[in-house]
Amino acid sequence: MFLVYLNAEGKRTSVHLAGRPSVTFGRSPEADISIPDAKVSRIHAEIKLWDGEYVIKDLQSRNGTFINGTRADVAVLKSGDVIRVGPTEFQVGKEPEKGTGTIIREVTDEMDEGKKGYRTILREIVKSTDEQTKGRKS
């Protein structure tokens, strides 16, 4: 599972949750995801894998943690949920969305493969034609 959000610099960022015992949110530099805003507690909330599911828990923050617009102390996360901690929203997903650069690179790679496939087909046609021509001459 992934979290996708805009970081403090406005850059789209994704965090992979798998393999991590927990992920903390807060304005403290010690938080895994730092949110530099006065409305965010030093260590505001935490996500943990519990019994096969990702669970978010508000850590007694002053301004609360919201899941899909509703304040929640504890909630099981599912793909499509939106977490809000202070002014920052996190989209929960099964895999991160692709950025424009990734999409362009993939399309270019596919086009290159298509060209190679086209060339291979042409080579086979020419080879087949050559073989047929040689067969007629014999």
DSSP file with accessible surface (Angstrom, degrees, kcal/mol):
  #  RESIDUE AA STRUCTURE BP1 BP2  ACC     N-H-->O    O-->H-N    N-H-->O    O-->H-N    TCO  KAPPA ALPHA  PHI   PSI    X-CA   Y-CA   Z-CA
    1    1 A M              0   0   45      0, 0.0    16,-3.0     0, 0.0    17,-0.6   0.000 360.0 360.0 360.0 147.9    0.0    0.0    0.0
    2    2 A F  E     -AB  16  93A  35     91,-3.4    91,-2.5    14,-0.2     2,-0.4  -0.897 360.0-145.9-126.0 154.4    1.2    3.5   -0.8
    3    3 A L  E     -AB  15  92A   0     12,-2.1    12,-2.5    -2,-0.3     2,-0.4  -0.980  17.5-165.9-115.2 132.4    0.5    7.1    0.4
    4    4 A V  E     +AB  14  91A  16     87,-2.1    87,-2.9    -2,-0.4     2,-0.3  -0.977  23.1 141.1-120.7 132.5    0.6    9.8   -2.2
    5    5 A Y  E     -A   13   0A  31      8,-2.6     8,-3.6    -2,-0.4     2,-0.6  -0.963  52.9 -97.8-158.2 169.2    0.8   13.5   -1.2
    6    6 A L  E     -A   12   0A 107     83,-0.5     6,-0.2    -2,-0.3    83,-0.1  -0.892  43.0-143.0 -96.1 122.1    2.3   16.9   -2.0
    7    7 A N    >   -     0   0   39      4,-2.6     3,-2.5    -2,-0.6    28,-0.1  -0.079  37.4 -81.0 -76.3-176.5    5.3   17.6    0.3
    8    8 A A  T 3  S+     0   0   68      1,-0.3    -1,-0.1    26,-0.3    27,-0.0   0.777 132.5  52.5 -59.1 -28.0    6.2   21.0    1.8
    9    9 A E  T 3  S-     0   0  158      2,-0.1    -1,-0.3     1,-0.0     3,-0.1   0.403 120.6-108.5 -86.8   0.9    7.9   22.0   -1.4
   10   10 A G  S <  S+     0   0   49     -3,-2.5     2,-0.4     1,-0.3    -2,-0.1   0.619  72.6 142.5  82.8  12.8    4.7   21.1   -3.4
   11   11 A K        -     0   0  146      1,-0.1    -4,-2.6    -5,-0.0    -1,-0.3  -0.727  58.5-113.5 -91.3 133.6    6.3   18.0   -5.0
   12   12 A R  E     -A    6   0A 116     -2,-0.4     2,-0.3    -6,-0.2    -6,-0.2  -0.471  44.4-177.8 -64.4 127.6    4.2   14.9   -5.5
   13   13 A T  E     -A    5   0A  34     -8,-3.6    -8,-2.6    -2,-0.3     2,-0.4  -0.957  16.1-159.9-132.7 144.6    5.6   12.2   -3.1
   14   14 A S  E     -A    4   0A  59     -2,-0.3     2,-0.5   -10,-0.2   -10,-0.2  -0.972   2.5-159.6-127.0 145.5    4.7    8.6   -2.5
   15   15 A V  E     -A    3   0A  17    -12,-2.5   -12,-2.1    -2,-0.4     2,-0.5  -0.990  12.7-143.1-123.9 123.7    5.5    6.5    0.5
   16   16 A H  E     -A    2   0A  89     -2,-0.5   -14,-0.2   -14,-0.2    79,-0.0  -0.769  10.5-167.4 -86.8 124.9    5.5    2.7    0.3
   17   17 A L    >   +     0   0    2    -16,-3.0     3,-1.8    -2,-0.5    -1,-0.1   0.771  52.6 105.6 -84.6 -27.3    4.1    1.2    3.5
   18   18 A A  T 3  S+     0   0   41    -17,-0.6    -2,-0.1     1,-0.3     0, 0.0  -0.248  85.8  17.4 -59.4 138.2    5.1   -2.5    2.9
   19   19 A G  T 3  S+     0   0   85      1,-0.2    -1,-0.3     2,-0.1    -2,-0.1   0.442  99.3 110.9  82.1  -0.2    8.1   -3.6    5.0
   20   20 A R    <   -     0   0   93     -3,-1.8    29,-0.3     1,-0.1    -1,-0.2  -0.913  61.3-148.3-107.9 131.6    7.9   -0.8    7.5
   21   21 A P  S    S-     0   0  115      0, 0.0    28,-0.7     0, 0.0     2,-0.3   0.864  79.3 -16.3 -66.0 -33.5    6.8   -1.5   11.0
   22   22 A S  E     -F   48   0B  31     26,-0.2     2,-0.4    -3,-0.1    26,-0.2  -0.983  53.2-144.1-162.3 163.0    5.2    1.9   11.3
   23   23 A V  E     -F   47   0B   2     24,-2.0    24,-2.8    -2,-0.3     2,-0.3  -0.992  20.3-158.2-134.2 124.3    5.0    5.4    9.7
   24   24 A T  E     -F   46   0B  20     -2,-0.4     9,-2.4    22,-0.2     2,-0.4  -0.793   2.3-156.2-106.2 150.0    4.6    8.5   11.8
   25   25 A F  E     +Fg  45  33B   0     20,-2.6    19,-2.4    -2,-0.3    20,-1.4  -0.949  35.7 112.7-117.5 141.9    3.2   11.9   10.8
   26   26 A G  E    S- g   0  34B   0      7,-1.9     9,-2.3    -2,-0.4    16,-0.2  -0.944  71.0 -97.5 171.4 173.1    4.0   15.1   12.6
   27   27 A R  S    S+     0   0  102     14,-2.0    15,-0.2    -2,-0.3    16,-0.1   0.641  89.5 101.4 -86.0 -10.4    5.8   18.5   12.5
   28   28 A S  S >  S-     0   0   13     14,-1.8     3,-1.7    13,-0.3     7,-0.1  -0.447  79.5-128.9 -70.4 142.9    8.8   17.1   14.3
   29   29 A P  T 3  S+     0   0  110      0, 0.0    -1,-0.1     0, 0.0     5,-0.1   0.734 108.5  65.8 -63.3 -18.8   11.8   16.3   12.2
   30   30 A E  T 3  S+     0   0  150      3,-0.1    -6,-0.1    12,-0.1     2,-0.1   0.653  79.7 100.9 -76.6 -15.4   11.8   12.8   13.9
   31   31 A A  S <  S-     0   0    9     -3,-1.7     3,-0.2    11,-0.2    -6,-0.1  -0.422  79.2-130.0 -68.4 145.9    8.5   12.0   12.2
   32   32 A D  S    S+     0   0   79      1,-0.3     2,-0.6    -8,-0.1    -7,-0.2   0.890 104.9  34.1 -63.0 -39.9    8.7    9.7    9.2
   33   33 A I  E    S-g   25   0B   5     -9,-2.4    -7,-1.9     2,-0.0     2,-0.4  -0.950  87.3-153.3-118.4 107.6    6.6   12.2    7.3
   34   34 A S  E     -g   26   0B  60     -2,-0.6   -26,-0.3    -3,-0.2    -7,-0.2  -0.693  12.6-174.6 -87.1 129.6    7.3   15.7    8.4
   35   35 A I        -     0   0    5     -9,-2.3     2,-2.0    -2,-0.4     5,-0.2  -0.907  14.8-152.5-123.7  97.6    4.4   18.3    8.0
   36   36 A P        +     0   0   93      0, 0.0     2,-0.3     0, 0.0    -9,-0.1  -0.479  51.2 117.6 -76.8  81.4    5.7   21.7    9.0
   37   37 A D    >   -     0   0   51     -2,-2.0     3,-1.9     3,-0.1    -2,-0.1  -0.990  67.2-131.2-148.1 139.8    2.5   23.3   10.1
   38   38 A A  T 3  S+     0   0   95     -2,-0.3    -1,-0.1     1,-0.3   -11,-0.1   0.731 106.5  62.5 -64.0 -22.5    1.4   24.7   13.5
   39   39 A K  T 3  S+     0   0  134     46,-0.1     2,-0.5     2,-0.1    24,-0.3   0.537  91.3  82.1 -79.5  -5.8   -1.9   22.8   13.3
   40   40 A V  S <  S-     0   0    1     -3,-1.9    -3,-0.1    -5,-0.2   -13,-0.1  -0.866  80.8-127.7-104.6 131.1    0.1   19.5   13.3
   41   41 A S    >   -     0   0   27     -2,-0.5   -14,-2.0     1,-0.1     3,-0.6  -0.278  30.4-104.2 -69.1 162.4    1.3   18.0   16.6
   42   42 A R  T 3  S+     0   0  171      1,-0.3   -14,-1.8   -16,-0.2     2,-0.5   0.936 120.0  12.5 -54.9 -51.9    4.9   17.0   16.9
   43   43 A I  T 3  S+     0   0   66    -17,-0.2    -1,-0.3    16,-0.1   -17,-0.3  -0.911  85.6 166.9-123.6 101.8    4.0   13.3   16.5
   44   44 A H    <   -     0   0    0    -19,-2.4    15,-2.8    -3,-0.6    17,-0.4   0.893  53.5  -9.5 -89.2 -47.7    0.4   13.5   15.3
   45   45 A A  E     -FH  25  58B   0    -20,-1.4   -20,-2.6    13,-0.3     2,-0.3  -0.953  54.3-148.2-151.9 167.0   -0.6   10.1   14.0
   46   46 A E  E     -FH  24  57B  40     11,-2.2    11,-2.7    -2,-0.3     2,-0.5  -1.000   4.9-150.3-145.5 141.9    0.8    6.7   13.1
   47   47 A I  E     +FH  23  56B   2    -24,-2.8   -24,-2.0    -2,-0.3     2,-0.3  -0.951  23.4 175.5-110.1 132.3    0.1    3.9   10.6
   48   48 A K  E     -FH  22  55B 106      7,-2.6     7,-3.1    -2,-0.5     2,-0.6  -0.970  35.2-117.7-132.9 150.5    0.9    0.3   11.6
   49   49 A L  E     + H   0  54B  92    -28,-0.7     2,-0.4    -2,-0.3     5,-0.2  -0.792  42.1 175.6 -84.2 121.1    0.4   -3.0   10.0
   50   50 A W  E >   - H   0  53B 186      3,-3.6     3,-1.9    -2,-0.6    -2,-0.0  -0.980  61.8 -20.1-136.4 118.5   -1.9   -4.9   12.3
   51   51 A D  T 3  S-     0   0  148     -2,-0.4    -1,-0.1     1,-0.3     3,-0.1   0.871 128.2 -49.1  54.3  40.8   -3.4   -8.3   11.7
   52   52 A G  T 3  S+     0   0   67      1,-0.2     2,-0.3     0, 0.0    -1,-0.3   0.468 122.9  92.7  84.0   0.4   -2.8   -8.0    8.0
   53   53 A E  E <  S-H   50   0B 105     -3,-1.9    -3,-3.6    -5,-0.0     2,-0.5  -0.942  76.5-117.0-127.7 149.9   -4.4   -4.5    7.6
   54   54 A Y  E     -H   49   0B  34     23,-0.4    23,-3.1    -2,-0.3     2,-0.4  -0.755  34.7-170.1 -86.0 127.4   -3.0   -1.0    7.8
   55   55 A V  E     -HI  48  76B  15     -7,-3.1    -7,-2.6    -2,-0.5     2,-0.4  -0.964  10.7-152.5-122.1 132.8   -4.4    0.9   10.7
   56   56 A I  E     -HI  47  75B   4     19,-2.8    19,-2.2    -2,-0.4     2,-0.4  -0.866  12.4-169.7-104.1 139.5   -4.0    4.6   11.4
   57   57 A K  E     -HI  46  74B 113    -11,-2.7   -11,-2.2    -2,-0.4     2,-0.4  -0.997  21.0-133.1-131.5 128.6   -4.2    5.9   14.9
   58   58 A D  E     -H   45   0B  12     15,-2.9     2,-0.8    -2,-0.4   -13,-0.3  -0.651  18.1-142.7 -74.3 131.5   -4.4    9.5   16.0
   59   59 A L        -     0   0   53    -15,-2.8   -16,-0.1    -2,-0.4   -14,-0.1  -0.354  59.2 -75.6 -98.1  55.6   -1.8   10.0   18.8
   60   60 A Q  S    S+     0   0  188     -2,-0.8    -1,-0.1     1,-0.2   -15,-0.1   0.859  75.3 177.4  57.0  41.8   -3.9   12.4   20.9
   61   61 A S        -     0   0    8    -17,-0.4    -1,-0.2     1,-0.1     4,-0.1  -0.352  35.3-127.7 -71.9 155.6   -3.3   15.3   18.6
   62   62 A R  S    S+     0   0  211      1,-0.2    -1,-0.1     2,-0.1   -22,-0.1   0.902 105.5  34.5 -70.8 -40.2   -5.0   18.6   19.3
   63   63 A N  S    S-     0   0   74    -24,-0.3    -1,-0.2     1,-0.2    23,-0.1   0.438 107.1-129.9-101.9  -0.4   -6.5   19.1   15.9
   64   64 A G        -     0   0    1    -20,-0.1    22,-0.6     7,-0.1     2,-0.4   0.154  11.0 -91.9  82.6 165.1   -7.3   15.5   15.0
   65   65 A T  E     -C   85   0A   2      7,-0.4     7,-2.9    20,-0.1     2,-0.4  -0.971  37.6-151.8-118.7 135.0   -6.7   13.1   12.1
   66   66 A F  E     -CD  84  71A  38     18,-2.4    18,-2.9    -2,-0.4     2,-0.5  -0.913  10.7-165.6-117.9 136.0   -9.4   12.8    9.4
   67   67 A I  E >  S-CD  83  70A  16      3,-2.8     3,-2.0    -2,-0.4    16,-0.2  -0.986  83.3 -18.6-117.7 118.5  -10.3    9.9    7.2
   68   68 A N  T 3  S-     0   0   84     14,-3.2    -1,-0.1    -2,-0.5    15,-0.1   0.863 130.5 -50.7  52.0  39.7  -12.5   10.8    4.2
   69   69 A G  T 3  S+     0   0   63     13,-0.4     2,-0.5     1,-0.2    -1,-0.3   0.374 117.6 107.9  85.6  -3.7  -13.5   14.0    6.0
   70   70 A T  E <  S-D   67   0A  99     -3,-2.0    -3,-2.8     2,-0.0    -1,-0.2  -0.916  73.7-116.8-112.7 131.5  -14.5   12.4    9.3
   71   71 A R  E     -D   66   0A 125     -2,-0.5     2,-0.4    -5,-0.2    -5,-0.2  -0.396  39.8-175.1 -63.5 135.6  -12.4   12.7   12.4
   72   72 A A        -     0   0   20     -7,-2.9    -7,-0.4     1,-0.1     3,-0.2  -0.999  32.6-168.8-139.6 135.5  -11.1    9.3   13.5
   73   73 A D  S    S+     0   0  114      1,-0.4   -15,-2.9    -2,-0.4     2,-0.3   0.847  90.1   4.2 -82.9 -41.8   -9.1    8.1   16.5
   74   74 A V  E    S+I   57   0B  90    -17,-0.2    -1,-0.4     2,-0.0     2,-0.3  -0.994  73.9 167.0-143.4 137.9   -8.4    4.7   14.9
   75   75 A A  E     -I   56   0B  21    -19,-2.2   -19,-2.8    -2,-0.3     2,-0.5  -0.988  35.0-124.0-153.6 143.5   -9.3    3.5   11.4
   76   76 A V  E     -I   55   0B  72     -2,-0.3     2,-0.3   -21,-0.2   -21,-0.2  -0.758  37.9-134.1 -82.4 129.6   -8.5    0.6    9.1
   77   77 A L        -     0   0    8    -23,-3.1   -23,-0.4    -2,-0.5     2,-0.3  -0.633  25.1-179.7 -90.3 145.3   -7.2    2.0    5.8
   78   78 A K    >   -     0   0  126     -2,-0.3     3,-2.2   -25,-0.1    14,-0.2  -0.948  42.3 -77.7-137.4 159.1   -8.3    0.9    2.4
   79   79 A S  T 3  S+     0   0   60     -2,-0.3    14,-0.2     1,-0.3     3,-0.1  -0.279 117.6  30.6 -56.5 134.2   -7.4    1.9   -1.1
   80   80 A G  T 3  S+     0   0   40     12,-3.4    -1,-0.3     1,-0.4    13,-0.1   0.188  86.2 132.4 100.4 -16.8   -9.1    5.2   -2.1
   81   81 A D    <   -     0   0    5     -3,-2.2    11,-2.9    10,-0.1     2,-0.5  -0.326  47.8-143.6 -65.3 151.7   -9.2    6.6    1.5
   82   82 A V  E     - E   0  91A  34      9,-0.2   -14,-3.2    -3,-0.1     2,-0.4  -0.984  11.5-162.1-119.4 120.9   -8.0   10.2    2.0
   83   83 A I  E     -CE  67  90A   0      7,-2.8     7,-3.0    -2,-0.5     2,-0.5  -0.865   2.9-162.6 -99.3 135.9   -6.2   11.0    5.2
   84   84 A R  E     +CE  66  89A  84    -18,-2.9   -18,-2.4    -2,-0.4     2,-0.5  -0.982  12.8 175.2-122.5 124.3   -5.9   14.6    6.3
   85   85 A V  E >  S-CE  65  88A   0      3,-2.5     3,-1.9    -2,-0.5   -20,-0.1  -0.980  71.4 -45.6-123.3 110.8   -3.3   15.6    8.9
   86   86 A G  T 3  S-     0   0    9    -22,-0.6   -20,-0.1    -2,-0.5   -48,-0.0  -0.397 123.6 -23.6  60.6-133.0   -3.4   19.4    9.4
   87   87 A P  T 3  S+     0   0   78      0, 0.0     2,-0.4     0, 0.0    -1,-0.3   0.545 118.6  97.1 -86.7  -3.2   -3.5   20.9    5.9
   88   88 A T  E <   - E   0  85A  25     -3,-1.9    -3,-2.5   -83,-0.0     2,-0.4  -0.726  56.2-159.3 -97.5 131.5   -1.9   17.9    4.1
   89   89 A E  E     - E   0  84A 117     -2,-0.4   -83,-0.5    -5,-0.2     2,-0.5  -0.883   2.0-160.9-108.4 140.1   -4.0   15.2    2.4
   90   90 A F  E     - E   0  83A   0     -7,-3.0    -7,-2.8    -2,-0.4     2,-0.5  -0.979   9.1-146.5-119.9 126.9   -2.7   11.7    1.7
   91   91 A Q  E     -BE   4  82A  74    -87,-2.9   -87,-2.1    -2,-0.5     2,-0.5  -0.811  15.0-142.7 -92.7 127.4   -4.3    9.5   -0.9
   92   92 A V  E     +B    3   0A   1    -11,-2.9   -12,-3.4    -2,-0.5     2,-0.3  -0.786  32.5 161.4 -91.3 130.2   -4.2    5.8    0.1
   93   93 A G  E     -B    2   0A  13    -91,-2.5   -91,-3.4    -2,-0.5   -14,-0.0  -0.962  51.2-122.5-145.8 163.7   -3.6    3.5   -2.9
   94   94 A K  S    S+     0   0  159     -2,-0.3    -1,-0.1     1,-0.3   -91,-0.1   0.787 102.7   4.4 -75.7 -31.0   -2.5    0.0   -3.8
   95   95 A E  S    S-     0   0  136    -93,-0.1    -1,-0.3   -94,-0.1   -93,-0.1  -0.987  91.5 -93.1-148.9 152.7    0.3    1.4   -6.0
   96   96 A P        -     0   0   40      0, 0.0     2,-0.1     0, 0.0   -82,-0.1  -0.355  43.0-109.5 -68.2 148.3    1.5    4.9   -6.6
   97   97 A E        -     0   0  124      1,-0.1     2,-0.3    -2,-0.0    -4,-0.0  -0.476  38.4-107.5 -72.0 148.7    0.1    6.8   -9.6
   98   98 A K        -     0   0  105     -2,-0.1     2,-0.1     1,-0.1    -1,-0.1  -0.578  28.6-131.9 -80.7 140.1    2.5    7.3  -12.4
   99   99 A G     >  -     0   0   32     -2,-0.3     4,-2.3     1,-0.1     5,-0.2  -0.339  29.4-101.1 -81.2 168.9    3.8   10.7  -13.1
  100  100 A T  H  > S+     0   0  109      1,-0.2     4,-2.7     2,-0.2     5,-0.2   0.909 121.7  53.8 -58.7 -43.6    3.9   12.3  -16.5
  101  101 A G  H  > S+     0   0   49      1,-0.2     4,-2.4     2,-0.2    -1,-0.2   0.904 109.1  48.5 -59.6 -42.6    7.6   11.5  -17.0
  102  102 A T  H  > S+     0   0   43      2,-0.2     4,-2.6     1,-0.2    -1,-0.2   0.926 111.7  49.1 -64.1 -44.2    7.0    7.8  -16.3
  103  103 A I  H  X S+     0   0   83     -4,-2.3     4,-2.5     2,-0.2     5,-0.2   0.935 111.9  48.3 -62.7 -44.8    4.1    7.6  -18.6
  104  104 A I  H  X S+     0   0   99     -4,-2.7     4,-2.7     1,-0.2    -1,-0.2   0.928 112.1  49.9 -62.3 -43.0    6.1    9.3  -21.5
  105  105 A R  H  X S+     0   0  142     -4,-2.4     4,-2.6    -5,-0.2    -2,-0.2   0.929 111.6  48.5 -62.4 -42.9    9.0    7.0  -20.9
  106  106 A E  H  X S+     0   0   69     -4,-2.6     4,-2.4     2,-0.2    -2,-0.2   0.918 112.4  47.7 -64.5 -42.4    6.8    3.9  -21.0
  107  107 A V  H  X S+     0   0   69     -4,-2.5     4,-2.6     2,-0.2    -1,-0.2   0.928 112.1  50.1 -65.3 -42.2    5.0    5.0  -24.2
  108  108 A T  H  X S+     0   0   64     -4,-2.7     4,-2.7    -5,-0.2    -2,-0.2   0.929 110.9  49.4 -61.2 -44.3    8.4    5.8  -25.8
  109  109 A D  H  X S+     0   0   78     -4,-2.6     4,-2.5     1,-0.2    -1,-0.2   0.914 111.2  49.4 -60.3 -43.4    9.7    2.3  -24.8
  110  110 A E  H  X S+     0   0  127     -4,-2.4     4,-2.3     2,-0.2    -1,-0.2   0.898 110.9  49.8 -63.8 -39.4    6.6    0.7  -26.2
  111  111 A M  H  X S+     0   0  109     -4,-2.6     4,-2.5     2,-0.2    -2,-0.2   0.920 110.3  50.3 -65.0 -42.6    7.0    2.6  -29.5
  112  112 A D  H  X S+     0   0   68     -4,-2.7     4,-2.4     1,-0.2    -2,-0.2   0.917 110.9  49.0 -61.2 -42.9   10.6    1.6  -29.7
  113  113 A E  H  X S+     0   0  131     -4,-2.5     4,-2.6     1,-0.2    -1,-0.2   0.900 109.8  52.7 -63.1 -38.4    9.6   -2.0  -29.2
  114  114 A G  H  X S+     0   0   44     -4,-2.3     4,-2.7     2,-0.2    -2,-0.2   0.915 108.1  50.2 -63.3 -40.9    7.0   -1.6  -31.8
  115  115 A K  H  X S+     0   0  106     -4,-2.5     4,-2.8     2,-0.2    -2,-0.2   0.924 110.9  48.9 -63.3 -43.4    9.6   -0.3  -34.3
  116  116 A K  H  X S+     0   0  132     -4,-2.4     4,-2.5     2,-0.2    -2,-0.2   0.921 111.7  50.0 -62.7 -40.4   11.8   -3.3  -33.5
  117  117 A G  H  X S+     0   0   32     -4,-2.6     4,-2.4     2,-0.2    -2,-0.2   0.921 110.9  48.9 -63.0 -41.5    8.9   -5.6  -34.0
  118  118 A Y  H  X S+     0   0  151     -4,-2.7     4,-2.5     1,-0.2    -2,-0.2   0.933 111.8  48.8 -63.5 -44.9    8.1   -3.9  -37.3
  119  119 A R  H  X S+     0   0  142     -4,-2.8     4,-2.7     1,-0.2    -1,-0.2   0.902 110.0  52.1 -62.0 -41.6   11.7   -4.2  -38.5
  120  120 A T  H  X S+     0   0   54     -4,-2.5     4,-2.5     2,-0.2    -1,-0.2   0.929 109.7  48.8 -62.1 -43.4   11.7   -7.8  -37.5
  121  121 A I  H  X S+     0   0   95     -4,-2.4     4,-2.4     1,-0.2    -2,-0.2   0.937 111.7  49.1 -62.1 -44.6    8.6   -8.5  -39.5
  122  122 A L  H  X S+     0   0   75     -4,-2.5     4,-2.8     1,-0.2    -1,-0.2   0.918 110.2  51.3 -60.7 -43.6   10.1   -6.7  -42.5
  123  123 A R  H  X S+     0   0  156     -4,-2.7     4,-2.9     1,-0.2    -1,-0.2   0.919 110.4  49.2 -59.8 -42.2   13.3   -8.7  -42.2
  124  124 A E  H  X S+     0   0  122     -4,-2.5     4,-2.7     2,-0.2    -2,-0.2   0.893 110.8  50.0 -66.1 -37.6   11.3  -11.9  -42.1
  125  125 A I  H  X S+     0   0   91     -4,-2.4     4,-2.7     2,-0.2    -2,-0.2   0.949 113.2  45.9 -65.0 -45.6    9.3  -10.9  -45.2
  126  126 A V  H  X S+     0   0   83     -4,-2.8     4,-2.9     2,-0.2    -2,-0.2   0.936 114.2  48.3 -63.6 -44.5   12.5  -10.1  -47.1
  127  127 A K  H  X S+     0   0  129     -4,-2.9     4,-2.5     2,-0.2    -2,-0.2   0.933 112.7  48.2 -61.0 -45.4   14.2  -13.3  -45.9
  128  128 A S  H  X S+     0   0   51     -4,-2.7     4,-2.4     1,-0.2    -1,-0.2   0.918 112.3  49.1 -61.7 -42.3   11.1  -15.3  -47.0
  129  129 A T  H  X S+     0   0   65     -4,-2.7     4,-2.5    -5,-0.2    -2,-0.2   0.924 110.9  50.4 -63.8 -43.4   11.0  -13.6  -50.4
  130  130 A D  H  X S+     0   0   84     -4,-2.9     4,-2.5     1,-0.2    -2,-0.2   0.911 110.9  48.9 -60.7 -43.5   14.7  -14.3  -50.9
  131  131 A E  H  X S+     0   0  112     -4,-2.5     4,-2.2     2,-0.2    -1,-0.2   0.897 111.6  49.0 -64.2 -40.6   14.2  -17.9  -50.0
  132  132 A Q  H  X S+     0   0  104     -4,-2.4     4,-1.7     2,-0.2    -1,-0.2   0.907 111.3  49.8 -65.9 -39.9   11.3  -18.2  -52.4
  133  133 A T  H  X S+     0   0   54     -4,-2.5     4,-1.5     1,-0.2    -2,-0.2   0.926 111.0  48.8 -64.8 -42.7   13.3  -16.5  -55.2
  134  134 A K  H  X S+     0   0  145     -4,-2.5     4,-1.1     1,-0.2    -1,-0.2   0.890 108.9  54.4 -63.5 -38.8   16.3  -18.9  -54.6
  135  135 A G  H  < S+     0   0   51     -4,-2.2    -1,-0.2     1,-0.2    -2,-0.2   0.852 107.4  50.0 -64.2 -34.3   13.8  -21.9  -54.7
  136  136 A R  H  < S+     0   0  191     -4,-1.7    -1,-0.2     1,-0.2    -2,-0.2   0.837 106.5  55.4 -73.2 -33.2   12.5  -20.8  -58.1
  137  137 A K  H  <        0   0  170     -4,-1.5    -1,-0.2    -5,-0.2    -2,-0.2   0.759 360.0 360.0 -72.3 -22.4   16.0  -20.4  -59.6
  138  138 A S     <        0   0  137     -4,-1.1    -3,-0.1    -3,-0.1    -4,-0.0  -0.114 360.0 360.0 -77.7 360.0   16.9  -24.0  -58.6
